[in-house]
Amino acid sequence: MITFITGLILLICGGAAYGALCQRIISPDDRETPAVRLNDGVDFVPMKKWKNSLIQLLNIAGTGPILGPIQGILFGPVAFITIPVGCVIGGAFHDYMCGMISARSNGAQMPSLIKQFLGKRTYVVYNIFVCLLMLLVGAVFIYTPGDLFVTQILKADNSISNPVVWLVYGAIFVYYIIATLFPIDKIIGKVYPIFGGILILSAVGVFLGLFIKGYPLDEIWNTGVSGLHPHGLHFIPVFFVTVACGIVSGFHSTQATLISRTMGHEKEGRMTFYNMMIAEGFIAMIWAAAAMGVMNFGLASAETSATEVVGIVSKNLLGSVGGIIAIIGVIVLPITSGDTALRSLRLMTADAFKINQSKRRSRLWLSLVIFAAVASLLIFAKMNSGGFNILWRYFAWANQTIAVFAFAMITVYMMRHKQPFIMSLIPGMFYMFIISSFILNAAIGFNLPWNASYITGGILTVLYAIAVVYYGRRATNRL
């Protein structure tokens, strides 16, 4: 377990040090936040720090930091190092900066920030990607918790012919509609503490179970760092797309800007945005280790689905009752991301088309349009044999693509404020290479050979860096 424990130390100590550096750069002060200054009783509502932090954690921690690491650990114990390092200097930094920049821009959502810092043309392209991502998140985060509930809790068949599946989907759907329409402190602010308790209880239970059961974990010096995936997948870029939410996730930027509208004081930002991403990295590490343990015990294999691994781990570590609690915790995660994803989509669409959201009728008809699109994606995924796999792959790739836009926005912001923009430029370049080489090689993309994908991805990465720095300098000189 030495590699695993080393990774945890990197995550916790690195997060404390780098988080302090990020806070020093932003220098939060006593200015009025949008929640106080623009309080409308619906989306701009001051809430307590602990509640904002818990909501942010539940918003960003969908199935990604669980199902992703379960699949990512097939690359070997190198995941125990890449997850914490990436989380500290990439994901947590990304979330913190997006949340704080939004708080200093009247609670502007990501499309508005992209328009402000990267221009109208980039804004149009970004809007297409982010709206697609939000719809995919909504559909994926109905599908996965619904199937987990049916198979792991009800012990029923999750096939399309089982009406129970559609009833469970419908129940989640109704909750999403309610959470999207009502003021944030009336629904989300009330139920999330309950969900948070379940999440924390299940995560702590699995973590302690790793040591109590003595799960055998591989060490990096025994396997190497090249990646030993049983299906021969390339560590770069596949690992970083697969383990998206535990390292860097563009979806998180949309949630940080949402919570920027309920933050009562700027100094709460580090706990709310940065530290909650470190907590998600911790969840990712736990499930990566648990998945490796059950595979080394022979209870699961590379062919076992990620959702099946969740059930095996939970029940093996915590018994029947504790296992059910852990599974419920896993089910809660995507539900608490899906609701705010669709709420964010409503806000971003309203901002783009200048639709007043203080009126219930305006919120209702806009929400109905959004939910009709989500329902269509969900039906497609369920009624086609490969529908969900296609949905998930595009979701994962779009997620990282949104992060590249966010890092570019952060870079320009930091250049304008004479801050060390290299902190955002480097992870932005890295993920530009990841998303470009992945989509160039993938069957759902251009299906090019790896050499061609890597070379072209490298060229696109250099062009990305040049474009961002050029635009940032030009924007700074105009000030």
N, C-alpha and C positions, 0 to 999 in steps of 0.2 A: 504493500500500500504506500510505499515511499513516494512514488511518482504522484499518486493521487493527493497525498497530504501536502507535498510540495506545491502542487497546483492550488490547493486551498489557501496556503500561506501567501502565494503570489496574488491570489484574488483579494484576500482580506487586507494584507499589508500594502499591496500595490494600490488597491482602491482607496485606502486611507490617504496615502501620500499623493497620488495623482488627483484625487478629488479635492484635496486642499489646494493644490496648484491651480486647478481649474477655477476654484472659488476665488483665489487671489487675483486671477486674471480678470474675472468678471467684476469683482469688487461690489457685491450686493450692498445696497444702502437702504435708507429709510423712506425712499420715495413711495408714493401711493401706488399700489398695484392695480391692474385693470379690474380685479374683483371688487375692490373698494371704490375706485373712481367711477366705474361704469356699471355698478350693481343694477341688474335688471330683474332679479328674482328668478331667472330661468337658466341662463348659461353663465352669466357673470354673478357668482354668488360666493362670498368668502366662506371658507370652511377651515376647520382646524387642521394643523399640520399632520397629525397622526392619521386623520381621515384621508387627506389628500395623498399622503404617502402610500397608504394601503390601497386606495383607488388606483393610483398610478401603477403599483405593482400588479394588481389584478388586471388592469387594462392591458399591460404589455406582456404578461405571462400567459399566453394561450397554450395550445398544444405544442407550439414550437420548441420551448425549452425542455420538453419531455420527449416527444416523438423524434425531434431532430437529433439530440444527443444519443438516443437509443440506436438510431441508424448510423450516426457519426462514429460511435465507438467501434464499429467494425473496421475502422482505419487503424485501431490500436491505441495504446496509452498516450500517444502524442496528443490526443484530444485533451488529456488532463493538463497540458501546458498551453495549448493554443486557445482553449476556451477562456481561462483567466486572463492571459495576456491581451487577447483581443477584446475581452469585455472591459478591462481597465482603460486601455488607451484608445479603444474604438467605440464600443457600444455605450458605455456610461458617459464618456465625453460627449458623444453625439446627442444623447438624450438630454443631458444637462444644458448644453449650448442651445439646442432647439427650444427648450422650455424657457430659458432665461431671455433669449432674443425675442421670443414671442411676448413675454411679460413686459419687455421694454418697447414693444410695438403695439400697445393697446390690446394685447391678447389676440393678435392676428394669427390665423391658421396658416398652415404650411404653404398653400398656394399663394396667399398674399405675401408671405415672406419671400418666396421664390420670385415673385413679380417685382418686389421692392429691391432685392439684392442681385438678381440675375437677369432681369429684363422681361419684357412682354413675350418675346418669342420662346424663351425657355419656359416661361409660365404656361404657355399653351401646351407644350409637349408634356410638361410635368403634370398638368391637370388630367391629361388622358391617362397617364400611368397611375396616378394616385387614385382616381375614381375607379379604375379597373381593379386596383389592389383592394380598395375598401369593399367592393362588391364580392371579390373572391374571398376576402376574410370573412364576410358575413355568411357566405355559403359554406365555406370550409368549417367555420366554427358553429354551424348548426349540424352539419354532417358528422363530424368526429365526436362531439360529446353525446349526440343522439345515439350513435352506434355503440359507443362505450356503455351508455346507460342500458341499452337493450341487451347487449351481449354479456356484460359483466355484472350488472345488478339484477336484471330481470331474467337472465339466463335464457334468452329467447333468440330466435333466428333473426338476423338483421337484413334478410332479403327483401326485395321490393314487394313481394307478395304478402308480407306480414303487415297487417293494418296497424299493429302496435308501433312499428317504426314510424309511420306517418303521424300517429297521435303524439309521439314523443317530439318529433320534429315540429309539429304544430304548437306544442306547449312552449318550446324554446322560442319559436317564432313570435308568439303572443307576448312573451316577456320582452323580447327585443323591441317590439312595437311600443310597448309601455315605456321602456327605458329610454327610447329615442324621443318620445313625445313630451314626457313630463319634465318639470324642472329637475336639474341634476341632483339637488339636495333632497328631493322628495322620494325618489326611487333608488337611484344608484347610491346616494349617500346613506340610505337606510339599510339596504340589504348587503352592501359590501363588507361591513364589519363581520357579519355572520359568515359570508363566504371566505373572508380573510382568515377567520379562526380555523375553518376546515382546512384551508390551504397550509397554514403554518403547522397545524397538528400532523397532517399527512407527511409534509416535507421533513419535519423533525423525526417522525417515526421511521421513515425510510433511511434517513441518515444514521440514526442510532443502530438500526437493524443491520447496516453494513458491517459494523464492528462486532455487534453481539453474535451475529451468525458467522463472522469470520469469512466474508466473501473473498475469494482469491482474485486479486487484481494483478494484471501484467505490469511489468516494469519496462520503462522506455529503453533501458540499456540492453534488454534481452530481445526486444523486437525491432529496434531501430526507429528512425524517424521518417523513413521514406513512405510509410503508409502501406499496410498489408491487407488491403480490402479483399475479401474472398471472391468478389466478382471482378476484380481487377480495375476498379474505378480509380481515377486519378485523384490524389489528395488535393491538389490544386487544379481546378477550382471546386470540384464536387463537394469536398468537405465543408467549405465555407458557405455554400448554398444550402447544404443539408442542415447544418447546425446554425442556421441564421439567427434565430431569436436568442440563443444563448451567448452570442458574440456581438453581432451588429444586426440591427433590424430597422429598416426604413419606416416600417409601420409605427415604431415607437415615437417618431417625430410627430406624427399626427396626434398621438395621445398626450405627449408632453405639452403641445400647444393647447390642447383641450383643458388640461389641468392648470395651465397658466392663467386661466380665467377664474379659477377658484382659490388661488394662492393668496393668502392675506398679507404676506411679507416676503420680500425678496430673499432674505436670509434663510428661508425655508427651502430654497431651491436645491441646495446640495443634497439634503435628505430626500426630498421628494423625487428628484430626477436622477441624480448620480447614484446615490446609495441604493435606490430601488432596482436599478439595473445590475448593480453588484449582487443584490439578493437574487435576481433572476439567473445570474451566472452561477450562483451557489446551487440553485435548483437544477440547472443544467448539469453541473458536476455530479450531483447526487444521482441523477437518473442515468448518466453515462456510466458511473461506477456500478450501479445496481444492474444495469443491462450486461456489463462485462462479467459481473459475478455470476448471474444465472446461466450465462453461456459457458463459463468455465466450469460450473457445476454440472453442466449437461442438461439443464432444465429448459434451455432454449438454444436455438441455432441461428445462423445467418438467414435462414429461410423463414423463421418465425416472424410474423408481422409485429410492428411496433406496438399496436394496440394489445396484442396478445401478451407481449412482454410486460406491459403495464400490469395486467392481471396476475401474471406469474410472480413478478417481483413483489407486488403488494401482499399477496396471500402467503408467499413463502417467508417474507420478513416479518409480517405483522399478524399472521393468523387470519381466521375467517372474519372476525368482527373488525379488527384493525385494518385488514385488507380492504374491506368495504369502505371504511372511512378514507383510506388512501385513494381508492378509485374515485370516490366522490370528489376528493380534492382535485384529481386530474380532470374530472368532468367540469368542475367549477371554473377552471382556468380558461378554457376556450369560450365559455359562455360570458365570462366577465371581460373578454376581449372583443367578442362579436358585438355586444350591445353598444359599447363606446365607439367601435369602428363605424357602425352605422350612424351613430349620433354625430361623429366627426364628419362623415360624408354629408349629412344634412347641413351641418354648419358651413362646410367648405363650399357646397353648392349654393347655399344661401348667400354667402359672401361674394361668390363669383357673379351671381345674378341680382345682387342687391335686394334680396327678399327678406323682409322684416320677420324675424322669428319670435318676436314677443307676442304675436297673435296666434292663438291655437289653430285657427283655420289654415294659416299659412304653413305651420309646422305639419299639419295633418296631410294636406295634399302632396307636399313635397316628400314626406315619409312614405306615402302610398306608392309613389313612382319608384322610389328606391327599393322598397320591399317587393314590388312586382318583379324587378330585375333580379333580385337575390333569389326569389322563388324559382325563376326560370333556370338559373344556374344550378340550383339544388336538384331540381327535377332532372335536368340533363345529366348531372353527375350520378344520380341514383339509377337512372333508366338505361345507361350505357355501361357495358362491362368495363371499359377502360376510362370512363368519364371522370372518376375521382382522381385517378393518377394524373390525368392531363391537367385537371384543376389544380392539384397540389404542386405540380412542377411549375406551372405558370405563376402560381401564388408565390412560391419560394424565390423564383427569379425576379419577379416584379418587386418583391419585398426588398431585395438587395439593390435593385435599380433605384428605388426611391431614396435609399440611403446615400447613393452617389450624388443625387441632386442636393440632398441635405448637407453633405460635407462641402459641396461647392458653395452653397449659400453661407455656411459658417465661415469658410475661408474668406469670402468677400467681406463679410461682416468684420472679421478680425483684421483684415487689411485696412479697412476704413478706420478702425479704432487703434491702429498701430500696435496690434497684439501679435504674438508669435503664431502666425497663420500656418506654419509648417505642421502644427499639431493636428490640423484638419486636412491639410493638403495630402499628407502621406497616406492616411487611411482612405481618403477619397480615391487616390491613385490605385491603391491596392485593390479596392473593391471595383473600380472601373475595369481592372484587368480580370478580376473574378467573373463579373457578369458578362463581359464581352467574350472571353475565351469559352465560357460555359455555353452561351447561346449559339456561338459559332460552331461548336462541336456537337451540341445536343441534337437528338432526333426531333425534338419539338422546335428546333431552331433551324440552322443552316446545314447541319450534318457534315461539317468539314472535318478532315483529319486533324489530329491533335497538333502536329507541327504547324500547320497553316493557321489553326485557331490561336496558338500561342503567339506566333509572330504578328498576326493581325491584331490580337488583343494588346500586345505590347505597343504597337504603333498608335492604336486608339487611346491607350493610357497616356502616352506622351502628349498627344494632341489635346487630351482632356486637361492635363496640367498646364499646358501653354495657354489654352483658352481661358481657364479659370484665373490664372495669375494676370493675364493681359486684361481681362475684364475688370478684375479687382483693382488693378493700378489705374485703369482709365476712370473707373467710378470714383476712386479716391481723389484723383486729380481734379475731378469736377466739383468736389465739395468746397 
